[in-house]
């Protein structure tokens, strides 16, 4: 199966965000260069970061920043929610795009929102 078809199937299976979630999408400040926004269902996470800085990496089906249809959100320790989200929850983030430790493009979020799957 082609990567694009796999991504489309996964996004369809996970479902669309609720109206509440769509209304809470974080936006980029107009003054911040290289800022991007992405939202979608969580398909993978890295709860314990090997470099020990306490951030959370969330992979969402949406945005096309990291790969077609896929975006990694790098959530700093200070923005990390009290309870880590779960696979299938909705997430959205806004912030500058930088390279991660594996060379991938990811959003280093300055604004982030999570909603549990219903």
N, CA, C and O atoms as a Tinker XYZ file with bonds, in Angstrom:
   472  protein
     1  N      0.846000   -1.173000    0.000000    73     2
     2  CA     0.000000    0.000000    0.000000    64     1     3
     3  C      0.894000    1.240000    0.000000    63     2     4     5
     4  O      1.869000    1.299000    0.749000    81     3
     5  N      0.579000    2.199000   -0.809000    73     3     6
     6  CA     1.353000    3.441000   -0.886000    64     5     7
     7  C      1.197000    4.217000    0.420000    63     6     8     9
     8  O      0.171000    4.124000    1.094000    81     7
     9  N      2.229000    4.981000    0.763000    73     7    10
    10  CA     2.222000    5.754000    2.003000    64     9    11
    11  C      1.037000    6.707000    2.060000    63    10    12    13
    12  O      0.395000    6.818000    3.105000    81    11
    13  N      0.731000    7.395000    0.970000    73    11    14
    14  CA    -0.398000    8.338000    0.954000    64    13    15
    15  C     -1.718000    7.621000    1.238000    63    14    16    17
    16  O     -2.558000    8.141000    1.972000    81    15
    17  N     -1.905000    6.443000    0.667000    73    15    18
    18  CA    -3.140000    5.685000    0.883000    64    17    19
    19  C     -3.232000    5.194000    2.327000    63    18    20    21
    20  O     -4.310000    5.205000    2.922000    81    19
    21  N     -2.110000    4.768000    2.886000    73    19    22
    22  CA    -2.076000    4.329000    4.274000    64    21    23
    23  C     -2.426000    5.470000    5.221000    63    22    24    25
    24  O     -3.205000    5.288000    6.157000    81    23
    25  N     -1.856000    6.640000    4.979000    73    23    26
    26  CA    -2.128000    7.816000    5.805000    64    25    27
    27  C     -3.597000    8.212000    5.708000    63    26    28    29
    28  O     -4.223000    8.513000    6.725000    81    27
    29  N     -4.152000    8.216000    4.504000    73    27    30
    30  CA    -5.562000    8.574000    4.320000    64    29    31
    31  C     -6.473000    7.579000    5.039000    63    30    32    33
    32  O     -7.459000    7.982000    5.656000    81    31
    33  N     -6.156000    6.293000    4.966000    73    31    34
    34  CA    -6.952000    5.277000    5.651000    64    33    35
    35  C     -6.899000    5.449000    7.158000    63    34    36    37
    36  O     -7.913000    5.320000    7.844000    81    35
    37  N     -5.713000    5.739000    7.667000    73    35    38
    38  CA    -5.539000    5.936000    9.103000    64    37    39
    39  C     -6.308000    7.163000    9.584000    63    38    40    41
    40  O     -6.982000    7.106000   10.613000    81    39
    41  N     -6.213000    8.255000    8.860000    73    39    42
    42  CA    -6.931000    9.481000    9.236000    64    41    43
    43  C     -8.440000    9.254000    9.233000    63    42    44    45
    44  O     -9.139000    9.746000   10.118000    81    43
    45  N     -8.946000    8.518000    8.250000    73    43    46
    46  CA   -10.374000    8.223000    8.175000    64    45    47
    47  C    -10.799000    7.356000    9.352000    63    46    48    49
    48  O    -11.854000    7.589000    9.941000    81    47
    49  N     -9.997000    6.366000    9.700000    73    47    50
    50  CA   -10.329000    5.457000   10.809000    64    49    51
    51  C    -10.348000    6.187000   12.149000    63    50    52    53
    52  O    -11.151000    5.857000   13.023000    81    51
    53  N     -9.477000    7.166000   12.316000    73    51    54
    54  CA    -9.400000    7.890000   13.579000    64    53    55
    55  C    -10.509000    8.923000   13.720000    63    54    56    57
    56  O    -10.820000    9.333000   14.838000    81    55
    57  N    -11.103000    9.346000   12.639000    73    55    58
    58  CA   -12.235000   10.265000   12.704000    64    57    59
    59  C    -11.824000   11.724000   12.769000    63    58    60    61
    60  O    -10.667000   12.055000   13.029000    81    59
    61  N    -12.789000   12.578000   12.527000    73    59    62
    62  CA   -12.567000   14.028000   12.535000    64    61    63
    63  C    -12.683000   14.562000   13.956000    63    62    64    65
    64  O    -13.353000   13.958000   14.795000    81    63
    65  N    -12.038000   15.682000   14.229000    73    63    66
    66  CA   -12.160000   16.267000   15.566000    64    65    67
    67  C    -13.567000   16.792000   15.804000    63    66    68    69
    68  O    -14.303000   17.086000   14.863000    81    67
    69  N    -13.927000   16.903000   17.070000    73    67    70
    70  CA   -15.230000   17.457000   17.423000    64    69    71
    71  C    -15.244000   18.949000   17.124000    63    70    72    73
    72  O    -14.194000   19.543000   16.875000    81    71
    73  N    -16.429000   19.560000   17.146000    73    71    74
    74  CA   -16.535000   21.007000   16.915000    64    73    75
    75  C    -15.793000   21.776000   18.002000    63    74    76    77
    76  O    -15.183000   22.809000   17.725000    81    75
    77  N    -15.841000   21.274000   19.249000    73    75    78
    78  CA   -15.104000   21.918000   20.349000    64    77    79
    79  C    -13.614000   21.947000   20.060000    63    78    80    81
    80  O    -12.955000   22.968000   20.254000    81    79
    81  N    -13.090000   20.830000   19.601000    73    79    82
    82  CA   -11.657000   20.745000   19.322000    64    81    83
    83  C    -11.276000   21.674000   18.179000    63    82    84    85
    84  O    -10.263000   22.370000   18.255000    81    83
    85  N    -12.076000   21.689000   17.129000    73    83    86
    86  CA   -11.763000   22.538000   15.987000    64    85    87
    87  C    -11.766000   24.017000   16.376000    63    86    88    89
    88  O    -10.992000   24.801000   15.827000    81    87
    89  N    -12.625000   24.401000   17.312000    73    87    90
    90  CA   -12.685000   25.790000   17.743000    64    89    91
    91  C    -11.482000   26.182000   18.590000    63    90    92    93
    92  O    -11.176000   27.368000   18.717000    81    91
    93  N    -10.794000   25.196000   19.174000    73    91    94
    94  CA    -9.680000   25.461000   20.092000    64    93    95
    95  C     -8.306000   25.316000   19.426000    63    94    96    97
    96  O     -7.302000   25.135000   20.116000    81    95
    97  N     -8.257000   25.392000   18.114000    73    95    98
    98  CA    -6.978000   25.218000   17.415000    64    97    99
    99  C     -6.037000   26.378000   17.736000    63    98   100   101
   100  O     -6.387000   27.535000   17.501000    81    99
   101  N     -4.852000   26.088000   18.268000    73    99   102
   102  CA    -3.875000   27.153000   18.534000    64   101   103
   103  C     -3.437000   27.819000   17.231000    63   102   104   105
   104  O     -3.293000   27.158000   16.202000    81   103
   105  N     -3.234000   29.095000   17.287000    73   103   106
   106  CA    -2.825000   29.867000   16.110000    64   105   107
   107  C     -1.446000   30.479000   16.325000    63   106   108   109
   108  O     -1.039000   30.741000   17.456000    81   107
   109  N     -0.741000   30.700000   15.235000    73   107   110
   110  CA     0.569000   31.347000   15.278000    64   109   111
   111  C      0.410000   32.851000   15.492000    63   110   112   113
   112  O     -0.485000   33.467000   14.913000    81   111
   113  N      1.261000   33.437000   16.311000    73   111   114
   114  CA     1.282000   34.898000   16.392000    64   113   115
   115  C      1.730000   35.469000   15.046000    63   114   116   117
   116  O      2.613000   34.906000   14.400000    81   115
   117  N      1.149000   36.545000   14.633000    73   115   118
   118  CA     1.500000   37.133000   13.328000    64   117   119
   119  C      2.962000   37.555000   13.247000    63   118   120   121
   120  O      3.537000   37.595000   12.159000    81   119
   121  N      3.560000   37.867000   14.377000    73   119   122
   122  CA     4.938000   38.375000   14.394000    64   121   123
   123  C      5.997000   37.275000   14.405000    63   122   124   125
   124  O      7.186000   37.572000   14.287000    81   123
   125  N      5.592000   36.011000   14.544000    73   123   126
   126  CA     6.561000   34.914000   14.645000    64   125   127
   127  C      6.862000   34.324000   13.274000    63   126   128   129
   128  O      5.977000   33.774000   12.618000    81   127
   129  N      8.105000   34.439000   12.850000    73   127   130
   130  CA     8.531000   33.886000   11.556000    64   129   131
   131  C      8.617000   32.368000   11.644000    63   130   132   133
   132  O      8.822000   31.816000   12.725000    81   131
   133  N      8.463000   31.705000   10.524000    73   131   134
   134  CA     8.607000   30.255000   10.419000    64   133   135
   135  C      7.609000   29.501000   11.293000    63   134   136   137
   136  O      7.856000   28.349000   11.652000    81   135
   137  N      6.504000   30.119000   11.635000    73   135   138
   138  CA     5.506000   29.486000   12.498000    64   137   139
   139  C      4.499000   28.727000   11.641000    63   138   140   141
   140  O      4.054000   29.208000   10.599000    81   139
   141  N      4.152000   27.534000   12.105000    73   139   142
   142  CA     3.153000   26.699000   11.407000    64   141   143
   143  C      2.170000   26.143000   12.421000    63   142   144   145
   144  O      2.455000   26.081000   13.617000    81   143
   145  N      1.024000   25.746000   11.930000    73   143   146
   146  CA    -0.032000   25.166000   12.753000    64   145   147
   147  C     -0.395000   23.803000   12.189000    63   146   148   149
   148  O     -0.350000   23.591000   10.977000    81   147
   149  N     -0.755000   22.883000   13.071000    73   147   150
   150  CA    -1.203000   21.561000   12.631000    64   149   151
   151  C     -2.155000   20.996000   13.676000    63   150   152   153
   152  O     -2.052000   21.295000   14.866000    81   151
   153  N     -3.083000   20.172000   13.201000    73   151   154
   154  CA    -4.017000   19.503000   14.094000    64   153   155
   155  C     -4.361000   18.145000   13.530000    63   154   156   157
   156  O     -4.297000   17.932000   12.319000    81   155
   157  N     -4.726000   17.226000   14.406000    73   155   158
   158  CA    -5.117000   15.894000   13.968000    64   157   159
   159  C     -5.149000   14.917000   15.122000    63   158   160   161
   160  O     -4.883000   15.276000   16.269000    81   159
   161  N     -5.473000   13.691000   14.806000    73   159   162
   162  CA    -5.517000   12.629000   15.811000    64   161   163
   163  C     -4.105000   12.113000   16.083000    63   162   164   165
   164  O     -3.277000   12.007000   15.178000    81   163
   165  N     -3.855000   11.796000   17.345000    73   163   166
   166  CA    -2.546000   11.279000   17.746000    64   165   167
   167  C     -2.413000    9.835000   17.278000    63   166   168   169
   168  O     -3.268000    8.997000   17.564000    81   167
   169  N     -1.326000    9.554000   16.553000    73   167   170
   170  CA    -1.085000    8.201000   16.061000    64   169   171
   171  C      0.143000    7.561000   16.703000    63   170   172   173
   172  O      0.334000    6.351000   16.590000    81   171
   173  N      0.983000    8.361000   17.380000    73   171   174
   174  CA     2.164000    7.827000   18.081000    64   173   175
   175  C      2.671000    8.884000   19.047000    63   174   176   177
   176  O      2.402000   10.075000   18.889000    81   175
   177  N      3.420000    8.419000   20.063000    73   175   178
   178  CA     3.997000    9.340000   21.046000    64   177   179
   179  C      5.336000    8.817000   21.541000    63   178   180   181
   180  O      5.615000    7.619000   21.519000    81   179
   181  N      6.149000    9.757000   21.986000    73   179   182
   182  CA     7.380000    9.437000   22.706000    64   181   183
   183  C      7.256000   10.166000   24.040000    63   182   184   185
   184  O      7.515000   11.366000   24.133000    81   183
   185  N      6.856000    9.420000   25.072000    73   183   186
   186  CA     6.619000   10.021000   26.390000    64   185   187
   187  C      7.911000   10.315000   27.137000    63   186   188   189
   188  O      8.003000   11.300000   27.869000    81   187
   189  N      8.910000    9.455000   26.948000    73   187   190
   190  CA    10.200000    9.625000   27.617000    64   189   191
   191  C     11.234000    9.928000   26.545000    63   190   192   193
   192  O     11.590000    9.064000   25.744000    81   191
   193  N     11.707000   11.156000   26.542000    73   191   194
   194  CA    12.667000   11.618000   25.548000    64   193   195
   195  C     14.075000   11.178000   25.951000    63   194   196   197
   196  O     14.470000   11.407000   27.094000    81   195
   197  N     14.841000   10.558000   25.062000    73   195   198
   198  CA    16.179000   10.075000   25.406000    64   197   199
   199  C     17.143000   11.156000   25.907000    63   198   200   201
   200  O     18.072000   10.850000   26.655000    81   199
   201  N     16.935000   12.420000   25.505000    73   199   202
   202  CA    17.880000   13.452000   25.952000    64   201   203
   203  C     17.565000   13.958000   27.359000    63   202   204   205
   204  O     18.324000   14.756000   27.909000    81   203
   205  N     16.453000   13.504000   27.950000    73   203   206
   206  CA    16.160000   13.792000   29.345000    64   205   207
   207  C     15.632000   15.177000   29.657000    63   206   208   209
   208  O     15.605000   15.566000   30.824000    81   207
   209  N     15.209000   15.939000   28.650000    73   207   210
   210  CA    14.730000   17.299000   28.933000    64   209   211
   211  C     13.253000   17.349000   29.333000    63   210   212   213
   212  O     12.734000   18.426000   29.627000    81   211
   213  N     12.575000   16.208000   29.347000    73   211   214
   214  CA    11.207000   16.145000   29.846000    64   213   215
   215  C     10.130000   16.535000   28.857000    63   214   216   217
   216  O      8.965000   16.664000   29.233000    81   215
   217  N     10.499000   16.725000   27.586000    73   215   218
   218  CA     9.463000   17.089000   26.627000    64   217   219
   219  C      8.716000   15.852000   26.138000    63   218   220   221
   220  O      9.138000   14.718000   26.367000    81   219
   221  N      7.610000   16.097000   25.467000    73   219   222
   222  CA     6.735000   15.064000   24.936000    64   221   223
   223  C      6.686000   15.234000   23.424000    63   222   224   225
   224  O      6.456000   16.338000   22.931000    81   223
   225  N      6.901000   14.154000   22.690000    73   223   226
   226  CA     6.770000   14.200000   21.233000    64   225   227
   227  C      5.492000   13.485000   20.847000    63   226   228   229
   228  O      5.283000   12.320000   21.185000    81   227
   229  N      4.638000   14.205000   20.130000    73   227   230
   230  CA     3.342000   13.690000   19.708000    64   229   231
   231  C      3.314000   13.675000   18.188000    63   230   232   233
   232  O      3.606000   14.683000   17.545000    81   231
   233  N      2.963000   12.532000   17.618000    73   231   234
   234  CA     2.844000   12.402000   16.162000    64   233   235
   235  C      1.368000   12.413000   15.820000    63   234   236   237
   236  O      0.603000   11.588000   16.319000    81   235
   237  N      0.965000   13.351000   14.966000    73   235   238
   238  CA    -0.446000   13.467000   14.591000    64   237   239
   239  C     -0.643000   13.200000   13.105000    63   238   240   241
   240  O      0.244000   13.441000   12.285000    81   239
   241  N     -1.831000   12.695000   12.782000    73   239   242
   242  CA    -2.236000   12.507000   11.385000    64   241   243
   243  C     -2.835000   13.833000   10.926000    63   242   244   245
   244  O     -4.036000   14.066000   11.064000    81   243
   245  N     -1.992000   14.686000   10.385000    73   243   246
   246  CA    -2.432000   15.991000    9.910000    64   245   247
   247  C     -1.271000   16.949000    9.790000    63   246   248   249
   248  O     -0.242000   16.782000   10.444000    81   247
   249  N     -1.438000   17.947000    8.957000    73   247   250
   250  CA    -0.471000   19.026000    8.861000    64   249   251
   251  C      0.619000   18.906000    7.818000    63   250   252   253
   252  O      1.026000   19.923000    7.256000    81   251
   253  N      1.109000   17.721000    7.534000    73   251   254
   254  CA     2.143000   17.503000    6.501000    64   253   255
   255  C      3.438000   18.276000    6.730000    63   254   256   257
   256  O      4.077000   18.693000    5.764000    81   255
   257  N      3.839000   18.478000    7.986000    73   255   258
   258  CA     5.096000   19.166000    8.277000    64   257   259
   259  C      6.263000   18.179000    8.230000    63   258   260   261
   260  O      7.301000   18.469000    7.636000    81   259
   261  N      6.089000   17.017000    8.856000    73   259   262
   262  CA     7.169000   16.029000    8.961000    64   261   263
   263  C      7.199000   15.118000    7.734000    63   262   264   265
   264  O      8.255000   14.893000    7.144000    81   263
   265  N      6.051000   14.607000    7.365000    73   263   266
   266  CA     5.854000   13.746000    6.190000    64   265   267
   267  C      4.495000   14.111000    5.598000    63   266   268   269
   268  O      3.726000   14.819000    6.246000    81   267
   269  N      4.177000   13.654000    4.395000    73   267   270
   270  CA     2.839000   13.930000    3.870000    64   269   271
   271  C      1.767000   13.392000    4.825000    63   270   272   273
   272  O      1.709000   12.190000    5.082000    81   271
   273  N      0.927000   14.277000    5.345000    73   271   274
   274  CA    -0.152000   13.888000    6.239000    64   273   275
   275  C      0.249000   13.642000    7.682000    63   274   276   277
   276  O     -0.584000   13.239000    8.494000    81   275
   277  N      1.505000   13.878000    8.012000    73   275   278
   278  CA     2.030000   13.592000    9.359000    64   277   279
   279  C      2.804000   14.798000    9.888000    63   278   280   281
   280  O      3.570000   15.426000    9.159000    81   279
   281  N      2.589000   15.113000   11.182000    73   279   282
   282  CA     3.340000   16.180000   11.837000    64   281   283
   283  C      3.754000   15.733000   13.226000    63   282   284   285
   284  O      2.972000   15.110000   13.944000    81   283
   285  N      4.989000   16.053000   13.604000    73   283   286
   286  CA     5.466000   15.823000   14.967000    64   285   287
   287  C      5.360000   17.147000   15.717000    63   286   288   289
   288  O      5.831000   18.184000   15.251000    81   287
   289  N      4.724000   17.085000   16.899000    73   287   290
   290  CA     4.653000   18.237000   17.799000    64   289   291
   291  C      5.619000   17.985000   18.946000    63   290   292   293
   292  O      5.511000   16.973000   19.638000    81   291
   293  N      6.556000   18.889000   19.152000    73   291   294
   294  CA     7.502000   18.808000   20.267000    64   293   295
   295  C      6.964000   19.706000   21.373000    63   294   296   297
   296  O      6.989000   20.931000   21.255000    81   295
   297  N      6.473000   19.085000   22.458000    73   295   298
   298  CA     5.821000   19.800000   23.549000    64   297   299
   299  C      6.799000   19.900000   24.720000    63   298   300   301
   300  O      7.176000   18.886000   25.306000    81   299
   301  N      7.206000   21.114000   25.056000    73   299   302
   302  CA     8.174000   21.312000   26.136000    64   301   303
   303  C      7.588000   20.893000   27.488000    63   302   304   305
   304  O      6.373000   20.766000   27.641000    81   303
   305  N      8.458000   20.686000   28.441000    73   303   306
   306  CA     8.032000   20.286000   29.784000    64   305   307
   307  C      7.016000   21.273000   30.371000    63   306   308   309
   308  O      6.055000   20.856000   31.017000    81   307
   309  N      7.221000   22.564000   30.153000    73   307   310
   310  CA     6.323000   23.548000   30.759000    64   309   311
   311  C      4.948000   23.576000   30.094000    63   310   312   313
   312  O      3.989000   24.031000   30.717000    81   311
   313  N      4.819000   23.107000   28.852000    73   311   314
   314  CA     3.520000   23.051000   28.172000    64   313   315
   315  C      2.885000   21.662000   28.230000    63   314   316   317
   316  O      1.746000   21.470000   27.804000    81   315
   317  N      3.626000   20.712000   28.754000    73   315   318
   318  CA     3.137000   19.333000   28.810000    64   317   319
   319  C      1.907000   19.253000   29.723000    63   318   320   321
   320  O      1.913000   19.811000   30.821000    81   319
   321  N      0.850000   18.561000   29.271000    73   319   322
   322  CA    -0.350000   18.470000   30.106000    64   321   323
   323  C     -0.113000   17.615000   31.351000    63   322   324   325
   324  O      0.814000   16.806000   31.398000    81   323
   325  N     -0.965000   17.807000   32.352000    73   323   326
   326  CA    -0.852000   17.044000   33.599000    64   325   327
   327  C     -0.960000   15.547000   33.316000    63   326   328   329
   328  O     -0.212000   14.748000   33.879000    81   327
   329  N     -1.891000   15.174000   32.444000    73   327   330
   330  CA    -2.049000   13.774000   32.025000    64   329   331
   331  C     -1.649000   13.683000   30.557000    63   330   332   333
   332  O     -2.168000   14.414000   29.713000    81   331
   333  N     -0.725000   12.780000   30.265000    73   331   334
   334  CA    -0.318000   12.617000   28.871000    64   333   335
   335  C     -1.509000   12.179000   28.030000    63   334   336   337
   336  O     -2.335000   11.388000   28.487000    81   335
   337  N     -1.603000   12.685000   26.806000    73   335   338
   338  CA    -2.680000   12.254000   25.917000    64   337   339
   339  C     -2.484000   10.790000   25.526000    63   338   340   341
   340  O     -1.462000   10.177000   25.836000    81   339
   341  N     -3.483000   10.251000   24.842000    73   339   342
   342  CA    -3.442000    8.855000   24.403000    64   341   343
   343  C     -3.578000    8.780000   22.887000    63   342   344   345
   344  O     -4.010000    9.733000   22.238000    81   343
   345  N     -3.205000    7.646000   22.345000    73   343   346
   346  CA    -3.398000    7.396000   20.921000    64   345   347
   347  C     -4.888000    7.569000   20.617000    63   346   348   349
   348  O     -5.735000    7.044000   21.340000    81   347
   349  N     -5.203000    8.296000   19.561000    73   347   350
   350  CA    -6.586000    8.545000   19.164000    64   349   351
   351  C     -7.126000    9.871000   19.661000    63   350   352   353
   352  O     -8.115000   10.373000   19.126000    81   351
   353  N     -6.487000   10.457000   20.692000    73   351   354
   354  CA    -6.903000   11.788000   21.146000    64   353   355
   355  C     -6.579000   12.797000   20.052000    63   354   356   357
   356  O     -5.750000   12.537000   19.179000    81   355
   357  N     -7.236000   13.948000   20.106000    73   355   358
   358  CA    -6.991000   15.041000   19.164000    64   357   359
   359  C     -5.932000   15.967000   19.762000    63   358   360   361
   360  O     -5.936000   16.226000   20.965000    81   359
   361  N     -5.037000   16.456000   18.926000    73   359   362
   362  CA    -4.010000   17.406000   19.369000    64   361   363
   363  C     -3.819000   18.461000   18.292000    63   362   364   365
   364  O     -4.015000   18.208000   17.103000    81   363
   365  N     -3.432000   19.653000   18.737000    73   363   366
   366  CA    -3.128000   20.740000   17.816000    64   365   367
   367  C     -2.013000   21.569000   18.421000    63   366   368   369
   368  O     -1.928000   21.728000   19.639000    81   367
   369  N     -1.165000   22.089000   17.565000    73   367   370
   370  CA    -0.081000   22.923000   18.055000    64   369   371
   371  C      0.308000   23.973000   17.039000    63   370   372   373
   372  O      0.066000   23.832000   15.840000    81   371
   373  N      0.920000   25.033000   17.550000    73   371   374
   374  CA     1.430000   26.112000   16.713000    64   373   375
   375  C      2.793000   26.506000   17.244000    63   374   376   377
   376  O      3.002000   26.571000   18.455000    81   375
   377  N      3.713000   26.768000   16.339000    73   375   378
   378  CA     5.050000   27.187000   16.743000    64   377   379
   379  C      6.017000   27.116000   15.574000    63   378   380   381
   380  O      5.643000   26.722000   14.470000    81   379
   381  N      7.259000   27.498000   15.822000    73   379   382
   382  CA     8.250000   27.472000   14.754000    64   381   383
   383  C      8.631000   26.035000   14.369000    63   382   384   385
   384  O      8.626000   25.127000   15.200000    81   383
   385  N      8.952000   25.866000   13.118000    73   383   386
   386  CA     9.377000   24.558000   12.618000    64   385   387
   387  C     10.898000   24.480000   12.707000    63   386   388   389
   388  O     11.612000   25.352000   12.211000    81   387
   389  N     11.376000   23.418000   13.350000    73   387   390
   390  CA    12.813000   23.180000   13.486000    64   389   391
   391  C     13.106000   21.725000   13.169000    63   390   392   393
   392  O     12.191000   20.911000   13.040000    81   391
   393  N     14.371000   21.405000   13.045000    73   391   394
   394  CA    14.801000   20.021000   12.825000    64   393   395
   395  C     14.933000   19.308000   14.158000    63   394   396   397
   396  O     15.470000   19.859000   15.119000    81   395
   397  N     14.436000   18.069000   14.208000    73   395   398
   398  CA    14.563000   17.244000   15.398000    64   397   399
   399  C     15.878000   16.491000   15.399000    63   398   400   401
   400  O     16.704000   16.674000   14.505000    81   399
   401  N     16.075000   15.651000   16.393000    73   399   402
   402  CA    17.348000   14.936000   16.555000    64   401   403
   403  C     17.617000   13.927000   15.444000    63   402   404   405
   404  O     18.762000   13.516000   15.258000    81   403
   405  N     16.595000   13.522000   14.707000    73   403   406
   406  CA    16.782000   12.603000   13.582000    64   405   407
   407  C     16.729000   13.335000   12.241000    63   406   408   409
   408  O     16.685000   12.702000   11.187000    81   407
   409  N     16.732000   14.663000   12.284000    73   407   410
   410  CA    16.692000   15.454000   11.064000    64   409   411
   411  C     15.290000   15.735000   10.549000    63   410   412   413
   412  O     15.131000   16.374000    9.510000    81   411
   413  N     14.281000   15.271000   11.254000    73   411   414
   414  CA    12.894000   15.483000   10.821000    64   413   415
   415  C     12.449000   16.908000   11.127000    63   414   416   417
   416  O     12.901000   17.522000   12.093000    81   415
   417  N     11.557000   17.417000   10.289000    73   415   418
   418  CA    10.946000   18.728000   10.552000    64   417   419
   419  C      9.825000   18.515000   11.560000    63   418   420   421
   420  O      9.019000   17.597000   11.413000    81   419
   421  N      9.775000   19.361000   12.581000    73   419   422
   422  CA     8.734000   19.250000   13.597000    64   421   423
   423  C      8.388000   20.634000   14.118000    63   422   424   425
   424  O      9.183000   21.569000   14.016000    81   423
   425  N      7.186000   20.754000   14.681000    73   423   426
   426  CA     6.769000   22.009000   15.281000    64   425   427
   427  C      7.189000   22.002000   16.745000    63   426   428   429
   428  O      6.799000   21.117000   17.507000    81   427
   429  N      7.980000   22.985000   17.130000    73   427   430
   430  CA     8.309000   23.179000   18.541000    64   429   431
   431  C      7.238000   24.111000   19.086000    63   430   432   433
   432  O      7.341000   25.333000   18.977000    81   431
   433  N      6.207000   23.512000   19.674000    73   431   434
   434  CA     4.991000   24.261000   19.987000    64   433   435
   435  C      5.204000   25.331000   21.054000    63   434   436   437
   436  O      5.901000   25.130000   22.049000    81   435
   437  N      4.576000   26.473000   20.803000    73   435   438
   438  CA     4.494000   27.532000   21.808000    64   437   439
   439  C      3.055000   27.631000   22.313000    63   438   440   441
   440  O      2.780000   28.231000   23.352000    81   439
   441  N      2.138000   27.021000   21.542000    73   439   442
   442  CA     0.730000   26.918000   21.919000    64   441   443
   443  C      0.277000   25.510000   21.538000    63   442   444   445
   444  O      0.541000   25.040000   20.431000    81   443
   445  N     -0.406000   24.848000   22.465000    73   443   446
   446  CA    -0.818000   23.477000   22.217000    64   445   447
   447  C     -2.156000   23.203000   22.889000    63   446   448   449
   448  O     -2.474000   23.795000   23.920000    81   447
   449  N     -2.938000   22.302000   22.299000    73   447   450
   450  CA    -4.224000   21.898000   22.876000    64   449   451
   451  C     -4.408000   20.414000   22.651000    63   450   452   453
   452  O     -4.006000   19.876000   21.619000    81   451
   453  N     -5.018000   19.753000   23.625000    73   451   454
   454  CA    -5.332000   18.332000   23.533000    64   453   455
   455  C     -6.795000   18.132000   23.903000    63   454   456   457
   456  O     -7.321000   18.828000   24.772000    81   455
   457  N     -7.450000   17.184000   23.248000    73   455   458
   458  CA    -8.816000   16.805000   23.591000    64   457   459
   459  C     -8.904000   15.284000   23.540000    63   458   460   461
   460  O     -8.434000   14.668000   22.584000    81   459
   461  N     -9.504000   14.674000   24.561000    73   459   462
   462  CA    -9.649000   13.207000   24.533000    64   461   463
   463  C    -10.593000   12.764000   23.431000    63   462   464   465
   464  O    -11.517000   13.486000   23.055000    81   463
   465  N    -10.349000   11.576000   22.926000    73   463   466
   466  CA   -11.238000   10.996000   21.921000    64   465   467
   467  C    -12.563000   10.647000   22.577000    63   466   468   469
   468  O    -12.590000   10.140000   23.698000    81   467
   469  N    -13.641000   10.912000   21.896000    73   467   470
   470  CA   -14.979000   10.628000   22.451000    64   469   471
   471  C    -15.601000    9.471000   21.766000    63   470   472
   472  O    -16.722000    9.087000   22.097000    81   471
